[in-house]
Amino acid sequence: MFDPASLKYDPNGLIPAIAQDADGGEVLMMAWMNVESVARTLETGRVTYWSRSRQSFWVKGESSGHVQELVELRVDCDRDCLLVLVRQTGPACHTNRRSCFYTAVRDSGEVEIMAPTA
């Protein structure tokens, strides 16, 4: 049985979690998890993060309906970062975009490469 406490958390008890679309491979977002949010995610199948600004749990899609269904949780080689493979319903970003990574840095500066969904 996997023990979330076996992961390496930062001094604040957090670990970065990268959400990736399980089917298409697109990187959707990065957020933080703690021991309890990892455990809740594994127990419920609904991806649960730790909000640093609100200091509370955040179940993705709880208020927006833009749910992340857990497909698989992966641990990196150093055990200090997670890859969360998900099935995303609706946009992943709070700006109403599919991905939080919608700004590219190019020769001309920052370029918005993804518009919000209607």
Biopython code that builds the backbone (N, CA, C, O; Angstrom):
import numpy as np
from Bio.PDB.StructureBuilder import StructureBuilder

atoms = [
    (1, "MET", "N", (0.844, -1.187, 0.000)),
    (1, "MET", "CA", (0.000, 0.000, 0.000)),
    (1, "MET", "C", (0.885, 1.245, 0.000)),
    (1, "MET", "O", (1.842, 1.329, 0.769)),
    (2, "PHE", "N", (0.567, 2.202, -0.856)),
    (2, "PHE", "CA", (1.339, 3.446, -0.961)),
    (2, "PHE", "C", (1.079, 4.335, 0.246)),
    (2, "PHE", "O", (-0.067, 4.510, 0.661)),
    (3, "ASP", "N", (2.137, 4.891, 0.804)),
    (3, "ASP", "CA", (2.035, 5.798, 1.945)),
    (3, "ASP", "C", (2.433, 7.203, 1.494)),
    (3, "ASP", "O", (3.602, 7.442, 1.192)),
    (4, "PRO", "N", (1.462, 8.151, 1.444)),
    (4, "PRO", "CA", (1.793, 9.522, 1.032)),
    (4, "PRO", "C", (2.889, 10.171, 1.879)),
    (4, "PRO", "O", (3.577, 11.077, 1.407)),
    (5, "ALA", "N", (3.056, 9.727, 3.102)),
    (5, "ALA", "CA", (4.094, 10.288, 3.967)),
    (5, "ALA", "C", (5.496, 9.899, 3.498)),
    (5, "ALA", "O", (6.481, 10.474, 3.962)),
    (6, "SER", "N", (5.600, 8.935, 2.591)),
    (6, "SER", "CA", (6.904, 8.495, 2.087)),
    (6, "SER", "C", (7.498, 9.472, 1.073)),
    (6, "SER", "O", (8.655, 9.329, 0.680)),
    (7, "LEU", "N", (6.708, 10.465, 0.649)),
    (7, "LEU", "CA", (7.186, 11.455, -0.310)),
    (7, "LEU", "C", (8.036, 12.513, 0.389)),
    (7, "LEU", "O", (7.983, 12.648, 1.612)),
    (8, "LYS", "N", (8.814, 13.258, -0.383)),
    (8, "LYS", "CA", (9.643, 14.339, 0.162)),
    (8, "LYS", "C", (8.922, 15.663, -0.034)),
    (8, "LYS", "O", (8.774, 16.136, -1.161)),
    (9, "TYR", "N", (8.482, 16.250, 1.046)),
    (9, "TYR", "CA", (7.760, 17.522, 1.034)),
    (9, "TYR", "C", (8.724, 18.649, 1.383)),
    (9, "TYR", "O", (9.744, 18.416, 2.031)),
    (10, "ASP", "N", (8.404, 19.872, 0.956)),
    (10, "ASP", "CA", (9.249, 21.016, 1.284)),
    (10, "ASP", "C", (9.045, 21.389, 2.761)),
    (10, "ASP", "O", (8.227, 20.768, 3.440)),
    (11, "PRO", "N", (9.779, 22.395, 3.266)),
    (11, "PRO", "CA", (9.638, 22.764, 4.683)),
    (11, "PRO", "C", (8.220, 23.179, 5.088)),
    (11, "PRO", "O", (7.884, 23.153, 6.272)),
    (12, "ASN", "N", (7.388, 23.560, 4.113)),
    (12, "ASN", "CA", (5.995, 23.913, 4.404)),
    (12, "ASN", "C", (5.066, 22.708, 4.315)),
    (12, "ASN", "O", (3.849, 22.842, 4.446)),
    (13, "GLY", "N", (5.648, 21.529, 4.090)),
    (13, "GLY", "CA", (4.843, 20.322, 3.989)),
    (13, "GLY", "C", (4.162, 20.150, 2.650)),
    (13, "GLY", "O", (3.151, 19.455, 2.551)),
    (14, "LEU", "N", (4.707, 20.777, 1.613)),
    (14, "LEU", "CA", (4.077, 20.754, 0.289)),
    (14, "LEU", "C", (4.963, 20.069, -0.752)),
    (14, "LEU", "O", (6.186, 20.019, -0.625)),
    (15, "ILE", "N", (4.306, 19.548, -1.778)),
    (15, "ILE", "CA", (4.994, 18.925, -2.901)),
    (15, "ILE", "C", (4.341, 19.429, -4.185)),
    (15, "ILE", "O", (3.114, 19.488, -4.261)),
    (16, "PRO", "N", (5.140, 19.798, -5.210)),
    (16, "PRO", "CA", (4.533, 20.250, -6.463)),
    (16, "PRO", "C", (3.864, 19.079, -7.187)),
    (16, "PRO", "O", (4.366, 17.955, -7.192)),
    (17, "ALA", "N", (2.720, 19.380, -7.793)),
    (17, "ALA", "CA", (1.966, 18.375, -8.538)),
    (17, "ALA", "C", (1.619, 18.952, -9.907)),
    (17, "ALA", "O", (0.948, 19.978, -10.011)),
    (18, "ILE", "N", (2.082, 18.284, -10.942)),
    (18, "ILE", "CA", (1.822, 18.711, -12.312)),
    (18, "ILE", "C", (0.671, 17.877, -12.849)),
    (18, "ILE", "O", (0.749, 16.649, -12.882)),
    (19, "ALA", "N", (-0.395, 18.542, -13.270)),
    (19, "ALA", "CA", (-1.548, 17.845, -13.845)),
    (19, "ALA", "C", (-1.374, 17.767, -15.353)),
    (19, "ALA", "O", (-1.123, 18.773, -16.017)),
    (20, "GLN", "N", (-1.509, 16.560, -15.882)),
    (20, "GLN", "CA", (-1.348, 16.314, -17.311)),
    (20, "GLN", "C", (-2.559, 15.535, -17.815)),
    (20, "GLN", "O", (-3.042, 14.625, -17.142)),
    (21, "ASP", "N", (-3.042, 15.894, -18.994)),
    (21, "ASP", "CA", (-4.150, 15.176, -19.601)),
    (21, "ASP", "C", (-3.704, 13.746, -19.895)),
    (21, "ASP", "O", (-2.712, 13.533, -20.592)),
    (22, "ALA", "N", (-4.429, 12.776, -19.368)),
    (22, "ALA", "CA", (-4.044, 11.370, -19.501)),
    (22, "ALA", "C", (-4.145, 10.866, -20.931)),
    (22, "ALA", "O", (-3.418, 9.951, -21.316)),
    (23, "ASP", "N", (-5.024, 11.441, -21.712)),
    (23, "ASP", "CA", (-5.224, 10.959, -23.080)),
    (23, "ASP", "C", (-4.326, 11.681, -24.085)),
    (23, "ASP", "O", (-3.669, 11.032, -24.899)),
    (24, "GLY", "N", (-4.290, 12.998, -24.039)),
    (24, "GLY", "CA", (-3.545, 13.776, -25.032)),
    (24, "GLY", "C", (-2.138, 14.168, -24.618)),
    (24, "GLY", "O", (-1.337, 14.559, -25.467)),
    (25, "GLY", "N", (-1.818, 14.071, -23.326)),
    (25, "GLY", "CA", (-0.486, 14.402, -22.849)),
    (25, "GLY", "C", (-0.242, 15.878, -22.579)),
    (25, "GLY", "O", (0.858, 16.251, -22.171)),
    (26, "GLU", "N", (-1.239, 16.724, -22.796)),
    (26, "GLU", "CA", (-1.073, 18.161, -22.580)),
    (26, "GLU", "C", (-0.875, 18.474, -21.092)),
    (26, "GLU", "O", (-1.600, 17.960, -20.240)),
    (27, "VAL", "N", (0.110, 19.318, -20.793)),
    (27, "VAL", "CA", (0.303, 19.775, -19.414)),
    (27, "VAL", "C", (-0.755, 20.833, -19.133)),
    (27, "VAL", "O", (-0.849, 21.835, -19.843)),
    (28, "LEU", "N", (-1.547, 20.604, -18.098)),
    (28, "LEU", "CA", (-2.682, 21.475, -17.808)),
    (28, "LEU", "C", (-2.384, 22.532, -16.754)),
    (28, "LEU", "O", (-2.759, 23.693, -16.914)),
    (29, "MET", "N", (-1.719, 22.141, -15.689)),
    (29, "MET", "CA", (-1.494, 23.080, -14.587)),
    (29, "MET", "C", (-0.484, 22.509, -13.608)),
    (29, "MET", "O", (-0.110, 21.338, -13.684)),
    (30, "MET", "N", (-0.057, 23.350, -12.701)),
    (30, "MET", "CA", (0.788, 22.944, -11.587)),
    (30, "MET", "C", (0.158, 23.513, -10.331)),
    (30, "MET", "O", (-0.262, 24.670, -10.306)),
    (31, "ALA", "N", (0.094, 22.705, -9.297)),
    (31, "ALA", "CA", (-0.429, 23.164, -8.016)),
    (31, "ALA", "C", (0.325, 22.418, -6.920)),
    (31, "ALA", "O", (1.246, 21.651, -7.201)),
    (32, "TRP", "N", (-0.065, 22.646, -5.692)),
    (32, "TRP", "CA", (0.618, 22.052, -4.545)),
    (32, "TRP", "C", (-0.277, 21.042, -3.840)),
    (32, "TRP", "O", (-1.499, 21.183, -3.807)),
    (33, "MET", "N", (0.357, 20.031, -3.282)),
    (33, "MET", "CA", (-0.347, 19.041, -2.476)),
    (33, "MET", "C", (0.410, 18.887, -1.157)),
    (33, "MET", "O", (1.603, 19.176, -1.064)),
    (34, "ASN", "N", (-0.314, 18.427, -0.150)),
    (34, "ASN", "CA", (0.332, 18.016, 1.093)),
    (34, "ASN", "C", (-0.018, 16.548, 1.334)),
    (34, "ASN", "O", (-0.688, 15.931, 0.505)),
    (35, "VAL", "N", (0.419, 15.989, 2.442)),
    (35, "VAL", "CA", (0.179, 14.570, 2.717)),
    (35, "VAL", "C", (-1.312, 14.244, 2.627)),
    (35, "VAL", "O", (-1.701, 13.260, 1.999)),
    (36, "GLU", "N", (-2.133, 15.067, 3.251)),
    (36, "GLU", "CA", (-3.568, 14.805, 3.299)),
    (36, "GLU", "C", (-4.224, 14.945, 1.926)),
    (36, "GLU", "O", (-5.108, 14.156, 1.591)),
    (37, "SER", "N", (-3.813, 15.927, 1.127)),
    (37, "SER", "CA", (-4.435, 16.069, -0.189)),
    (37, "SER", "C", (-4.045, 14.922, -1.122)),
    (37, "SER", "O", (-4.845, 14.513, -1.963)),
    (38, "VAL", "N", (-2.831, 14.405, -0.983)),
    (38, "VAL", "CA", (-2.438, 13.217, -1.757)),
    (38, "VAL", "C", (-3.324, 12.036, -1.344)),
    (38, "VAL", "O", (-3.846, 11.313, -2.192)),
    (39, "ALA", "N", (-3.482, 11.855, -0.043)),
    (39, "ALA", "CA", (-4.312, 10.753, 0.452)),
    (39, "ALA", "C", (-5.757, 10.888, -0.019)),
    (39, "ALA", "O", (-6.361, 9.911, -0.462)),
    (40, "ARG", "N", (-6.311, 12.088, 0.075)),
    (40, "ARG", "CA", (-7.697, 12.317, -0.370)),
    (40, "ARG", "C", (-7.860, 12.044, -1.863)),
    (40, "ARG", "O", (-8.854, 11.456, -2.288)),
    (41, "THR", "N", (-6.886, 12.472, -2.649)),
    (41, "THR", "CA", (-6.925, 12.240, -4.092)),
    (41, "THR", "C", (-6.978, 10.743, -4.387)),
    (41, "THR", "O", (-7.787, 10.293, -5.198)),
    (42, "LEU", "N", (-6.120, 9.982, -3.730)),
    (42, "LEU", "CA", (-6.080, 8.544, -3.954)),
    (42, "LEU", "C", (-7.359, 7.853, -3.467)),
    (42, "LEU", "O", (-7.825, 6.895, -4.084)),
    (43, "GLU", "N", (-7.918, 8.341, -2.363)),
    (43, "GLU", "CA", (-9.132, 7.735, -1.810)),
    (43, "GLU", "C", (-10.363, 8.014, -2.654)),
    (43, "GLU", "O", (-11.203, 7.134, -2.841)),
    (44, "THR", "N", (-10.477, 9.241, -3.167)),
    (44, "THR", "CA", (-11.712, 9.668, -3.833)),
    (44, "THR", "C", (-11.668, 9.607, -5.358)),
    (44, "THR", "O", (-12.708, 9.505, -6.008)),
    (45, "GLY", "N", (-10.469, 9.671, -5.924)),
    (45, "GLY", "CA", (-10.346, 9.742, -7.370)),
    (45, "GLY", "C", (-10.592, 11.135, -7.930)),
    (45, "GLY", "O", (-10.511, 11.342, -9.140)),
    (46, "ARG", "N", (-10.892, 12.091, -7.058)),
    (46, "ARG", "CA", (-11.041, 13.511, -7.425)),
    (46, "ARG", "C", (-9.776, 14.222, -6.948)),
    (46, "ARG", "O", (-9.414, 14.141, -5.774)),
    (47, "VAL", "N", (-9.117, 14.911, -7.856)),
    (47, "VAL", "CA", (-7.833, 15.518, -7.514)),
    (47, "VAL", "C", (-8.042, 16.661, -6.528)),
    (47, "VAL", "O", (-8.819, 17.586, -6.768)),
    (48, "THR", "N", (-7.332, 16.569, -5.422)),
    (48, "THR", "CA", (-7.432, 17.533, -4.322)),
    (48, "THR", "C", (-6.071, 18.172, -4.102)),
    (48, "THR", "O", (-5.072, 17.479, -3.906)),
    (49, "TYR", "N", (-6.040, 19.479, -4.136)),
    (49, "TYR", "CA", (-4.805, 20.231, -3.933)),
    (49, "TYR", "C", (-4.864, 20.969, -2.600)),
    (49, "TYR", "O", (-5.892, 20.977, -1.923)),
    (50, "TRP", "N", (-3.736, 21.592, -2.236)),
    (50, "TRP", "CA", (-3.678, 22.459, -1.067)),
    (50, "TRP", "C", (-3.515, 23.892, -1.568)),
    (50, "TRP", "O", (-2.555, 24.202, -2.274)),
    (51, "SER", "N", (-4.443, 24.749, -1.208)),
    (51, "SER", "CA", (-4.373, 26.151, -1.608)),
    (51, "SER", "C", (-3.498, 26.903, -0.611)),
    (51, "SER", "O", (-3.841, 27.012, 0.566)),
    (52, "ARG", "N", (-2.376, 27.417, -1.082)),
    (52, "ARG", "CA", (-1.484, 28.177, -0.194)),
    (52, "ARG", "C", (-2.108, 29.501, 0.206)),
    (52, "ARG", "O", (-1.913, 29.958, 1.332)),
    (53, "SER", "N", (-2.857, 30.130, -0.698)),
    (53, "SER", "CA", (-3.449, 31.437, -0.386)),
    (53, "SER", "C", (-4.607, 31.313, 0.599)),
    (53, "SER", "O", (-4.764, 32.151, 1.487)),
    (54, "ARG", "N", (-5.413, 30.274, 0.442)),
    (54, "ARG", "CA", (-6.569, 30.091, 1.340)),
    (54, "ARG", "C", (-6.259, 29.213, 2.545)),
    (54, "ARG", "O", (-7.035, 29.147, 3.498)),
    (55, "GLN", "N", (-5.107, 28.538, 2.486)),
    (55, "GLN", "CA", (-4.731, 27.593, 3.544)),
    (55, "GLN", "C", (-5.835, 26.564, 3.783)),
    (55, "GLN", "O", (-6.257, 26.320, 4.914)),
    (56, "SER", "N", (-6.290, 25.966, 2.670)),
    (56, "SER", "CA", (-7.350, 24.963, 2.761)),
    (56, "SER", "C", (-7.268, 24.016, 1.569)),
    (56, "SER", "O", (-6.586, 24.283, 0.579)),
    (57, "PHE", "N", (-7.983, 22.902, 1.694)),
    (57, "PHE", "CA", (-8.038, 21.945, 0.593)),
    (57, "PHE", "C", (-8.867, 22.512, -0.542)),
    (57, "PHE", "O", (-9.784, 23.306, -0.332)),
    (58, "TRP", "N", (-8.528, 22.092, -1.743)),
    (58, "TRP", "CA", (-9.172, 22.575, -2.938)),
    (58, "TRP", "C", (-9.390, 21.376, -3.847)),
    (58, "TRP", "O", (-8.448, 20.876, -4.463)),
    (59, "VAL", "N", (-10.627, 20.918, -3.930)),
    (59, "VAL", "CA", (-10.970, 19.822, -4.824)),
    (59, "VAL", "C", (-11.224, 20.440, -6.192)),
    (59, "VAL", "O", (-12.162, 21.217, -6.367)),
    (60, "LYS", "N", (-10.389, 20.092, -7.148)),
    (60, "LYS", "CA", (-10.487, 20.702, -8.478)),
    (60, "LYS", "C", (-11.881, 20.471, -9.049)),
    (60, "LYS", "O", (-12.339, 19.334, -9.165)),
    (61, "GLY", "N", (-12.547, 21.566, -9.403)),
    (61, "GLY", "CA", (-13.877, 21.512, -10.000)),
    (61, "GLY", "C", (-15.022, 21.575, -9.016)),
    (61, "GLY", "O", (-16.186, 21.560, -9.416)),
    (62, "GLU", "N", (-14.709, 21.646, -7.735)),
    (62, "GLU", "CA", (-15.755, 21.656, -6.707)),
    (62, "GLU", "C", (-16.729, 22.819, -6.884)),
    (62, "GLU", "O", (-17.937, 22.655, -6.714)),
    (63, "SER", "N", (-16.198, 23.992, -7.225)),
    (63, "SER", "CA", (-17.087, 25.144, -7.421)),
    (63, "SER", "C", (-17.326, 25.447, -8.902)),
    (63, "SER", "O", (-18.385, 25.963, -9.258)),
    (64, "SER", "N", (-16.356, 25.133, -9.770)),
    (64, "SER", "CA", (-16.468, 25.485, -11.192)),
    (64, "SER", "C", (-17.112, 24.389, -12.037)),
    (64, "SER", "O", (-17.638, 24.661, -13.116)),
    (65, "GLY", "N", (-17.070, 23.157, -11.549)),
    (65, "GLY", "CA", (-17.526, 22.033, -12.352)),
    (65, "GLY", "C", (-16.452, 21.508, -13.297)),
    (65, "GLY", "O", (-16.692, 20.552, -14.035)),
    (66, "HIS", "N", (-15.274, 22.122, -13.283)),
    (66, "HIS", "CA", (-14.159, 21.722, -14.142)),
    (66, "HIS", "C", (-13.311, 20.677, -13.411)),
    (66, "HIS", "O", (-12.204, 20.953, -12.950)),
    (67, "VAL", "N", (-13.860, 19.496, -13.327)),
    (67, "VAL", "CA", (-13.342, 18.408, -12.498)),
    (67, "VAL", "C", (-12.099, 17.756, -13.109)),
    (67, "VAL", "O", (-11.962, 17.654, -14.328)),
    (68, "GLN", "N", (-11.205, 17.322, -12.227)),
    (68, "GLN", "CA", (-10.092, 16.478, -12.639)),
    (68, "GLN", "C", (-10.301, 15.098, -12.013)),
    (68, "GLN", "O", (-10.260, 14.938, -10.793)),
    (69, "GLU", "N", (-10.520, 14.125, -12.865)),
    (69, "GLU", "CA", (-10.665, 12.737, -12.426)),
    (69, "GLU", "C", (-9.290, 12.083, -12.489)),
    (69, "GLU", "O", (-8.631, 12.105, -13.528)),
    (70, "LEU", "N", (-8.867, 11.506, -11.383)),
    (70, "LEU", "CA", (-7.552, 10.873, -11.323)),
    (70, "LEU", "C", (-7.525, 9.613, -12.179)),
    (70, "LEU", "O", (-8.386, 8.742, -12.056)),
    (71, "VAL", "N", (-6.525, 9.534, -13.047)),
    (71, "VAL", "CA", (-6.278, 8.325, -13.821)),
    (71, "VAL", "C", (-5.106, 7.575, -13.199)),
    (71, "VAL", "O", (-5.163, 6.363, -12.993)),
    (72, "GLU", "N", (-4.031, 8.328, -12.901)),
    (72, "GLU", "CA", (-2.849, 7.713, -12.295)),
    (72, "GLU", "C", (-2.015, 8.788, -11.612)),
    (72, "GLU", "O", (-1.911, 9.912, -12.104)),
    (73, "LEU", "N", (-1.430, 8.440, -10.492)),
    (73, "LEU", "CA", (-0.512, 9.331, -9.781)),
    (73, "LEU", "C", (0.887, 8.763, -9.944)),
    (73, "LEU", "O", (1.126, 7.590, -9.655)),
    (74, "ARG", "N", (1.814, 9.599, -10.408)),
    (74, "ARG", "CA", (3.200, 9.156, -10.583)),
    (74, "ARG", "C", (4.128, 9.978, -9.707)),
    (74, "ARG", "O", (3.905, 11.168, -9.481)),
    (75, "VAL", "N", (5.166, 9.325, -9.220)),
    (75, "VAL", "CA", (6.161, 9.937, -8.339)),
    (75, "VAL", "C", (7.472, 10.032, -9.105)),
    (75, "VAL", "O", (7.885, 9.065, -9.745)),
    (76, "ASP", "N", (8.135, 11.194, -9.047)),
    (76, "ASP", "CA", (9.403, 11.322, -9.770)),
    (76, "ASP", "C", (10.522, 10.600, -9.026)),
    (76, "ASP", "O", (10.336, 10.122, -7.907)),
    (77, "CYS", "N", (11.686, 10.529, -9.668)),
    (77, "CYS", "CA", (12.821, 9.748, -9.157)),
    (77, "CYS", "C", (13.319, 10.218, -7.796)),
    (77, "CYS", "O", (13.822, 9.409, -7.017)),
    (78, "ASP", "N", (13.191, 11.502, -7.493)),
    (78, "ASP", "CA", (13.634, 12.025, -6.202)),
    (78, "ASP", "C", (12.529, 12.011, -5.152)),
    (78, "ASP", "O", (12.767, 12.346, -3.992)),
    (79, "ARG", "N", (11.316, 11.624, -5.557)),
    (79, "ARG", "CA", (10.144, 11.551, -4.675)),
    (79, "ARG", "C", (9.721, 12.927, -4.148)),
    (79, "ARG", "O", (9.082, 13.031, -3.101)),
    (80, "ASP", "N", (10.096, 14.003, -4.905)),
    (80, "ASP", "CA", (9.759, 15.351, -4.446)),
    (80, "ASP", "C", (8.888, 16.119, -5.440)),
    (80, "ASP", "O", (8.763, 17.339, -5.344)),
    (81, "CYS", "N", (8.290, 15.409, -6.389)),
    (81, "CYS", "CA", (7.388, 16.014, -7.363)),
    (81, "CYS", "C", (6.436, 14.932, -7.857)),
    (81, "CYS", "O", (6.808, 13.766, -7.991)),
    (82, "LEU", "N", (5.196, 15.344, -8.124)),
    (82, "LEU", "CA", (4.183, 14.399, -8.587)),
    (82, "LEU", "C", (3.713, 14.759, -9.989)),
    (82, "LEU", "O", (3.654, 15.931, -10.361)),
    (83, "LEU", "N", (3.385, 13.743, -10.747)),
    (83, "LEU", "CA", (2.714, 13.897, -12.027)),
    (83, "LEU", "C", (1.341, 13.272, -11.846)),
    (83, "LEU", "O", (1.217, 12.084, -11.548)),
    (84, "VAL", "N", (0.310, 14.094, -12.033)),
    (84, "VAL", "CA", (-1.059, 13.643, -11.826)),
    (84, "VAL", "C", (-1.715, 13.527, -13.198)),
    (84, "VAL", "O", (-2.029, 14.538, -13.826)),
    (85, "LEU", "N", (-1.920, 12.304, -13.659)),
    (85, "LEU", "CA", (-2.578, 12.080, -14.939)),
    (85, "LEU", "C", (-4.071, 12.120, -14.700)),
    (85, "LEU", "O", (-4.599, 11.395, -13.857)),
    (86, "VAL", "N", (-4.758, 12.986, -15.460)),
    (86, "VAL", "CA", (-6.171, 13.258, -15.186)),
    (86, "VAL", "C", (-7.014, 13.208, -16.455)),
    (86, "VAL", "O", (-6.506, 13.290, -17.574)),
    (87, "ARG", "N", (-8.302, 13.072, -16.243)),
    (87, "ARG", "CA", (-9.299, 13.344, -17.277)),
    (87, "ARG", "C", (-9.938, 14.659, -16.856)),
    (87, "ARG", "O", (-10.623, 14.733, -15.836)),
    (88, "GLN", "N", (-9.708, 15.674, -17.641)),
    (88, "GLN", "CA", (-10.144, 17.031, -17.324)),
    (88, "GLN", "C", (-11.498, 17.309, -17.958)),
    (88, "GLN", "O", (-11.689, 17.103, -19.156)),
    (89, "THR", "N", (-12.429, 17.776, -17.146)),
    (89, "THR", "CA", (-13.721, 18.252, -17.650)),
    (89, "THR", "C", (-13.667, 19.771, -17.671)),
    (89, "THR", "O", (-13.491, 20.399, -16.627)),
    (90, "GLY", "N", (-13.817, 20.368, -18.848)),
    (90, "GLY", "CA", (-13.761, 21.823, -18.953)),
    (90, "GLY", "C", (-12.342, 22.333, -18.830)),
    (90, "GLY", "O", (-11.394, 21.547, -18.831)),
    (91, "PRO", "N", (-12.185, 23.660, -18.721)),
    (91, "PRO", "CA", (-10.862, 24.262, -18.609)),
    (91, "PRO", "C", (-10.180, 23.874, -17.282)),
    (91, "PRO", "O", (-10.845, 23.669, -16.267)),
    (92, "ALA", "N", (-8.863, 23.781, -17.316)),
    (92, "ALA", "CA", (-8.102, 23.512, -16.096)),
    (92, "ALA", "C", (-7.724, 24.803, -15.378)),
    (92, "ALA", "O", (-7.555, 24.819, -14.158)),
    (93, "CYS", "N", (-7.592, 25.883, -16.142)),
    (93, "CYS", "CA", (-7.126, 27.155, -15.587)),
    (93, "CYS", "C", (-8.291, 28.020, -15.096)),
    (93, "CYS", "O", (-9.375, 28.020, -15.679)),
    (94, "HIS", "N", (-8.042, 28.750, -14.019)),
    (94, "HIS", "CA", (-9.076, 29.646, -13.482)),
    (94, "HIS", "C", (-9.389, 30.805, -14.429)),
    (94, "HIS", "O", (-10.372, 31.520, -14.233)),
    (95, "THR", "N", (-8.546, 30.992, -15.465)),
    (95, "THR", "CA", (-8.806, 32.021, -16.471)),
    (95, "THR", "C", (-9.714, 31.505, -17.587)),
    (95, "THR", "O", (-9.934, 32.189, -18.587)),
    (96, "ASN", "N", (-10.229, 30.311, -17.408)),
    (96, "ASN", "CA", (-11.149, 29.663, -18.358)),
    (96, "ASN", "C", (-10.433, 29.188, -19.626)),
    (96, "ASN", "O", (-11.026, 29.134, -20.704)),
    (97, "ARG", "N", (-9.148, 28.843, -19.479)),
    (97, "ARG", "CA", (-8.381, 28.272, -20.580)),
    (97, "ARG", "C", (-8.136, 26.793, -20.301)),
    (97, "ARG", "O", (-8.151, 26.361, -19.148)),
    (98, "ARG", "N", (-7.915, 26.035, -21.342)),
    (98, "ARG", "CA", (-7.663, 24.594, -21.209)),
    (98, "ARG", "C", (-6.469, 24.328, -20.306)),
    (98, "ARG", "O", (-6.497, 23.392, -19.506)),
    (99, "SER", "N", (-5.420, 25.138, -20.419)),
    (99, "SER", "CA", (-4.183, 24.965, -19.667)),
    (99, "SER", "C", (-3.779, 26.293, -19.028)),
    (99, "SER", "O", (-4.089, 27.366, -19.546)),
    (100, "CYS", "N", (-3.094, 26.203, -17.916)),
    (100, "CYS", "CA", (-2.549, 27.409, -17.284)),
    (100, "CYS", "C", (-1.337, 27.943, -18.051)),
    (100, "CYS", "O", (-0.926, 29.086, -17.852)),
    (101, "PHE", "N", (-0.773, 27.116, -18.921)),
    (101, "PHE", "CA", (0.421, 27.497, -19.668)),
    (101, "PHE", "C", (0.022, 28.049, -21.037)),
    (101, "PHE", "O", (0.266, 27.434, -22.075)),
    (102, "TYR", "N", (-0.595, 29.219, -21.003)),
    (102, "TYR", "CA", (-1.119, 29.833, -22.222)),
    (102, "TYR", "C", (-0.292, 31.027, -22.694)),
    (102, "TYR", "O", (-0.691, 31.712, -23.636)),
    (103, "THR", "N", (0.832, 31.286, -22.069)),
    (103, "THR", "CA", (1.713, 32.385, -22.467)),
    (103, "THR", "C", (3.068, 31.814, -22.870)),
    (103, "THR", "O", (3.715, 31.117, -22.089)),
    (104, "ALA", "N", (3.487, 32.114, -24.087)),
    (104, "ALA", "CA", (4.799, 31.684, -24.573)),
    (104, "ALA", "C", (5.752, 32.873, -24.536)),
    (104, "ALA", "O", (5.347, 34.013, -24.764)),
    (105, "VAL", "N", (7.008, 32.601, -24.249)),
    (105, "VAL", "CA", (8.043, 33.630, -24.297)),
    (105, "VAL", "C", (8.793, 33.434, -25.609)),
    (105, "VAL", "O", (9.429, 32.405, -25.838)),
    (106, "ARG", "N", (8.701, 34.445, -26.456)),
    (106, "ARG", "CA", (9.318, 34.393, -27.782)),
    (106, "ARG", "C", (10.171, 35.634, -27.997)),
    (106, "ARG", "O", (10.248, 36.500, -27.126)),
    (107, "ASP", "N", (10.811, 35.718, -29.157)),
    (107, "ASP", "CA", (11.684, 36.860, -29.448)),
    (107, "ASP", "C", (10.970, 38.192, -29.247)),
    (107, "ASP", "O", (11.576, 39.163, -28.795)),
    (108, "SER", "N", (9.708, 38.236, -29.577)),
    (108, "SER", "CA", (8.951, 39.483, -29.461)),
    (108, "SER", "C", (8.428, 39.725, -28.043)),
    (108, "SER", "O", (7.750, 40.722, -27.796)),
    (109, "GLY", "N", (8.736, 38.828, -27.122)),
    (109, "GLY", "CA", (8.268, 38.955, -25.740)),
    (109, "GLY", "C", (7.227, 37.897, -25.423)),
    (109, "GLY", "O", (7.265, 36.794, -25.969)),
    (110, "GLU", "N", (6.309, 38.230, -24.549)),
    (110, "GLU", "CA", (5.268, 37.291, -24.163)),
    (110, "GLU", "C", (4.146, 37.292, -25.200)),
    (110, "GLU", "O", (3.704, 38.343, -25.664)),
    (111, "VAL", "N", (3.700, 36.092, -25.547)),
    (111, "VAL", "CA", (2.650, 35.943, -26.547)),
    (111, "VAL", "C", (1.585, 35.007, -25.992)),
    (111, "VAL", "O", (1.883, 33.891, -25.566)),
    (112, "GLU", "N", (0.338, 35.476, -26.003)),
    (112, "GLU", "CA", (-0.767, 34.629, -25.570)),
    (112, "GLU", "C", (-1.063, 33.647, -26.686)),
    (112, "GLU", "O", (-1.379, 34.052, -27.805)),
    (113, "ILE", "N", (-0.961, 32.346, -26.389)),
    (113, "ILE", "CA", (-1.118, 31.330, -27.424)),
    (113, "ILE", "C", (-2.423, 30.534, -27.275)),
    (113, "ILE", "O", (-2.688, 29.616, -28.051)),
    (114, "MET", "N", (-3.227, 30.891, -26.280)),
    (114, "MET", "CA", (-4.478, 30.188, -26.045)),
    (114, "MET", "C", (-5.496, 31.151, -25.486)),
    (114, "MET", "O", (-5.255, 31.792, -24.464)),
    (115, "ALA", "N", (-6.622, 31.256, -26.143)),
    (115, "ALA", "CA", (-7.695, 32.151, -25.686)),
    (115, "ALA", "C", (-8.592, 31.415, -24.692)),
    (115, "ALA", "O", (-8.658, 30.185, -24.699)),
    (116, "PRO", "N", (-9.284, 32.177, -23.835)),
    (116, "PRO", "CA", (-10.271, 31.546, -22.949)),
    (116, "PRO", "C", (-11.380, 30.894, -23.771)),
    (116, "PRO", "O", (-11.683, 31.329, -24.882)),
    (117, "THR", "N", (-11.976, 29.851, -23.212)),
    (117, "THR", "CA", (-13.109, 29.225, -23.872)),
    (117, "THR", "C", (-14.321, 30.114, -23.703)),
    (117, "THR", "O", (-14.400, 30.903, -22.761)),
    (118, "ALA", "N", (-15.251, 29.985, -24.603)),
    (118, "ALA", "CA", (-16.461, 30.829, -24.571)),
    (118, "ALA", "C", (-17.332, 30.533, -23.372)),
    (118, "ALA", "O", (-18.380, 31.156, -23.202)),
]
sb = StructureBuilder()
sb.init_structure("model")
sb.init_model(0)
sb.init_chain("A")
sb.init_seg("    ")
for serial, (resi, resn, name, xyz) in enumerate(atoms, 1):
    if name == "N":
        sb.init_residue(resn, " ", resi, " ")
    sb.init_atom(name, np.array(xyz, "f"), 0.0, 1.0, " ", f" {name:<3s}", serial, name[0])
structure = sb.get_structure()
